[in-house]
Every structure is written in structure tokens, then in C-alpha cells.
Amino acid sequence: MADFVVNAEDVGQVVLYVAPGFFARLAYEARFPQRERSSLHTVVWGIAASLPLVAVGDGIASLVGVAKAPTDYAYVATLLIPAVLIGYFVALLRAWRLIRRMLGWLGLRHQPEGSLYAQTMLALSSDAVVTLELLDGRRLSGTPRAGPSLAEDDVDELVLGHPAWLKPDGSWDEESSGEAVLIPLTQISNVSFSEDPMVL
């Protein structure tokens, strides 16, 4: 029985047919963080996504005259760089309000963000204002800047830019509120929006 020998090129060939999908997903998740999946799901998704990405990389390699060898750095670059760019470009498209609206018309209303915070506050325009009512009755207004990306992550605070506290006389105090304020989510009773973040 012949010995089964695997060399570096064989390993590289296998890895390169999985890596583009994996890196494309990493680029997508840089914009839309996702909850952790099982190893099997990640591998299957990586292989499926790699098929068209490898075809793109092979086409680029042919155009620029790069040898299609898995141990050639130039060939690895022609596979991985387009995969990363495509993954991030798909995320940018998915974030576009027109694409959200089109998918909504098709009945696909599931949003790519991993938490209601990200689906609402981070979907607002840059000048949108939210008003928080805290558990102690105080009211705070400002523009959302940061918060939890995933429902299960460890971030439980909200950062508001251009904060203003409501004074007893009904006016807003902006001067003594600083440039930003950090509020624990557990202290927020409700949130009012200056625009509807769920409109597709």
C-alpha cells in the first residue's frame, strides 16, 4: 500500500479554497458583528462563499500574469484581497437604506445588526436626537455614538454625543453637560427618537 504523503502545496491548496470565504466573512462582520457560530457552520459557509471568490481571484491572477500556486504570495494576495474588499462592500450595500427597503418589499425584514440597539440607534442619521428618560426621572437628550453591537456582548452602556439635561424649568442644559456622556443601559427607562429608525 502506497504511503499517503501531504506536502505544503497540497495543504495550501485546501486552505486557499476555504480562506477567501472566511476572510470575506471577517470583513462583513467588521461592519455587522455576528454571534459566534459553530465550527462546522463556519467551515461550510467558508467553503460555499469561497467558490465564487476563488473564481474572481483566479480571473485576476490570469489578467496580471500571476502563477496559480498556493505557495506563491502574489497568488494568495489575488485571492484574499478581493475577498476582503467584496465582503466589506456587501456589508456596505446591506447597510444602504434602499437595499433594506427592497428586501423589505420582498418580505425579508430581518436586519443584519446583532442587537436592537444597533438596529435602531446606529441606524439613525448623524444629526438625529434621542431623549432618554432615566429610572430616577431625569431626562437626557443627545446623539447616539456607541453601544452594544450584539445582544449577548458585554457592553451595557450607551454613549451620547452633544448631551443636554432637562432642567426643572423645562429648558435644556447643554453648556455644563460636556461633549459626551456614558449612561448604563440598566438606568434607562425609555427612549424617544427624533426620527423613526425602523422605516425602511
C-alpha positions as CSV (number, residue, x, y, z in Angstrom):
1,M,0.0,0.0,0.0
2,A,1.4,3.4,-1.0
3,D,2.1,5.9,1.7
4,F,-0.2,8.9,1.8
5,V,2.0,12.0,1.7
6,V,0.7,15.5,2.0
7,N,3.1,18.3,1.2
8,A,2.9,22.1,1.8
9,E,1.4,22.7,-1.6
10,D,-1.4,20.2,-1.0
11,V,-2.3,21.9,2.3
12,G,-2.1,25.3,0.8
13,Q,-4.5,24.3,-2.0
14,V,-7.1,23.1,0.5
15,V,-6.7,26.2,2.7
16,L,-6.9,28.6,-0.2
17,Y,-10.3,27.1,-1.2
18,V,-11.7,28.0,2.3
19,A,-9.7,31.1,3.3
20,P,-11.4,33.6,0.8
21,G,-14.8,32.9,2.2
22,F,-13.5,33.1,5.8
23,F,-11.8,36.5,5.2
24,A,-14.8,37.8,3.3
25,R,-17.0,37.0,6.3
26,L,-14.5,38.7,8.7
27,A,-14.7,41.8,6.5
28,Y,-18.5,41.7,6.6
29,E,-18.5,41.2,10.3
30,A,-16.3,44.3,10.7
31,R,-19.4,46.2,9.8
32,F,-22.1,43.9,11.1
33,P,-20.7,41.8,14.1
34,Q,-22.5,38.4,14.3
35,R,-22.9,36.0,17.2
36,E,-20.4,33.1,17.3
37,R,-21.3,30.2,15.1
38,S,-20.3,26.5,15.4
39,S,-17.1,25.4,13.7
40,L,-19.0,23.3,11.2
41,H,-21.2,26.2,10.2
42,T,-18.1,28.4,9.8
43,V,-16.3,25.9,7.6
44,V,-19.3,25.1,5.4
45,W,-20.1,28.8,5.0
46,G,-16.4,29.5,4.2
47,I,-16.3,26.8,1.5
48,A,-19.6,27.8,-0.1
49,A,-18.6,31.5,-0.2
50,S,-15.1,30.7,-1.4
51,L,-16.2,29.1,-4.7
52,P,-17.1,32.4,-6.4
53,L,-14.4,34.3,-4.7
54,V,-11.7,31.8,-5.9
55,A,-13.1,32.2,-9.4
56,V,-12.7,36.0,-9.1
57,G,-9.2,35.6,-7.7
58,D,-8.2,33.2,-10.5
59,G,-9.5,35.6,-13.1
60,I,-7.4,38.4,-11.6
61,A,-4.4,36.2,-11.4
62,S,-4.8,35.3,-15.1
63,L,-5.1,39.0,-16.0
64,V,-2.0,40.1,-14.2
65,G,0.1,37.0,-15.0
66,V,0.4,35.6,-11.5
67,A,1.3,31.9,-11.3
68,K,-1.6,30.0,-9.6
69,A,0.4,28.3,-7.0
70,P,-0.8,28.2,-3.4
71,T,2.7,28.8,-2.1
72,D,3.0,32.0,-4.2
73,Y,2.5,35.1,-2.1
74,A,1.2,37.1,-5.1
75,Y,-1.4,34.4,-5.9
76,V,-2.5,34.3,-2.2
77,A,-2.9,38.1,-2.4
78,T,-5.0,38.0,-5.5
79,L,-7.4,35.6,-3.7
80,L,-7.6,37.2,-0.3
81,I,-7.5,41.0,-1.1
82,P,-10.6,40.9,-3.4
83,A,-12.4,38.6,-0.9
84,V,-11.9,41.1,1.9
85,L,-13.0,44.0,-0.3
86,I,-16.0,42.1,-1.6
87,G,-17.0,41.1,2.0
88,Y,-16.9,44.7,3.2
89,F,-18.6,46.0,0.0
90,V,-21.5,43.6,0.6
91,A,-21.8,44.9,4.1
92,L,-21.9,48.5,2.9
93,L,-24.7,47.5,0.4
94,R,-26.6,45.7,3.1
95,A,-26.5,48.8,5.3
96,W,-27.9,51.0,2.5
97,R,-31.4,52.1,3.2
98,L,-32.5,51.4,-0.4
99,I,-31.3,47.8,-0.2
100,R,-33.1,47.4,3.2
101,R,-36.3,48.8,1.6
102,M,-36.0,46.4,-1.4
103,L,-35.5,43.4,0.9
104,G,-38.5,44.6,3.0
105,W,-40.7,44.7,-0.1
106,L,-39.7,41.0,-0.7
107,G,-40.7,40.2,2.9
108,L,-37.1,39.9,4.2
109,R,-37.3,42.3,7.1
110,H,-34.6,40.7,9.2
111,Q,-31.9,43.3,9.8
112,P,-28.1,42.4,9.8
113,E,-27.4,44.2,13.1
114,G,-27.0,41.9,16.1
115,S,-28.9,43.9,18.6
116,L,-32.0,46.2,18.8
117,Y,-29.6,49.0,19.8
118,A,-27.6,48.6,16.6
119,Q,-30.8,48.3,14.5
120,T,-32.3,51.5,15.9
121,M,-29.8,54.0,17.4
122,L,-26.9,53.2,15.0
123,A,-29.4,53.3,12.0
124,L,-30.3,56.9,12.8
125,S,-28.9,59.8,10.7
126,S,-25.8,61.5,12.1
127,D,-27.9,64.5,13.4
128,A,-30.8,62.5,14.8
129,V,-31.5,63.1,18.5
130,V,-32.8,60.7,21.1
131,T,-34.2,61.6,24.5
132,L,-33.7,59.2,27.4
133,E,-35.8,59.0,30.5
134,L,-33.8,57.5,33.3
135,L,-35.2,55.4,36.1
136,D,-34.8,58.3,38.5
137,G,-37.0,60.6,36.3
138,R,-34.2,62.7,34.8
139,R,-34.2,63.3,31.0
140,L,-31.2,63.4,28.8
141,S,-31.0,64.3,25.1
142,G,-28.2,63.6,22.7
143,T,-27.0,61.8,19.6
144,P,-26.1,58.1,19.9
145,R,-22.4,57.4,19.3
146,A,-21.7,53.9,20.7
147,G,-23.4,50.9,22.3
148,P,-23.8,47.1,22.1
149,S,-23.4,45.6,18.7
150,L,-24.6,42.1,19.8
151,A,-27.4,41.3,22.1
152,E,-25.1,39.0,24.1
153,D,-21.9,41.1,24.2
154,D,-20.6,42.6,27.5
155,V,-21.3,46.2,26.5
156,D,-24.1,47.6,28.7
157,E,-23.6,51.3,28.3
158,L,-24.7,53.9,25.8
159,V,-22.6,56.9,24.7
160,L,-24.4,60.1,23.7
161,G,-22.7,62.9,22.0
162,H,-23.8,66.6,22.4
163,P,-25.7,65.8,25.6
164,A,-28.2,68.1,27.2
165,W,-30.0,67.5,30.6
166,L,-33.6,68.7,31.0
167,K,-33.7,71.4,33.8
168,P,-36.7,71.8,36.2
169,D,-37.8,75.0,34.3
170,G,-38.2,72.9,31.1
171,S,-35.1,74.2,29.3
172,W,-32.2,72.1,28.2
173,D,-28.8,72.5,29.8
174,E,-26.1,71.9,27.1
175,E,-23.3,74.1,28.4
176,S,-22.5,72.1,31.5
177,S,-23.2,68.6,30.0
178,G,-19.8,68.2,28.3
179,E,-19.2,66.8,24.9
180,A,-20.4,63.2,25.6
181,V,-21.9,61.2,28.3
182,L,-21.8,57.5,29.2
183,I,-25.1,56.0,30.5
184,P,-25.6,52.4,31.8
185,L,-28.4,50.8,29.8
186,T,-29.8,49.5,33.1
187,Q,-30.6,53.0,34.2
188,I,-32.7,53.9,31.1
189,S,-36.5,53.7,31.4
190,N,-37.4,54.5,27.8
191,V,-36.1,56.2,24.7
192,S,-37.7,58.7,22.3
193,F,-36.4,59.2,18.8
194,S,-36.5,62.3,16.7
195,E,-37.0,60.1,13.6
196,D,-38.3,56.6,13.0
197,P,-35.2,54.3,12.8
198,M,-37.3,51.3,11.6
199,V,-38.5,53.0,8.4
200,L,-37.0,51.0,5.5
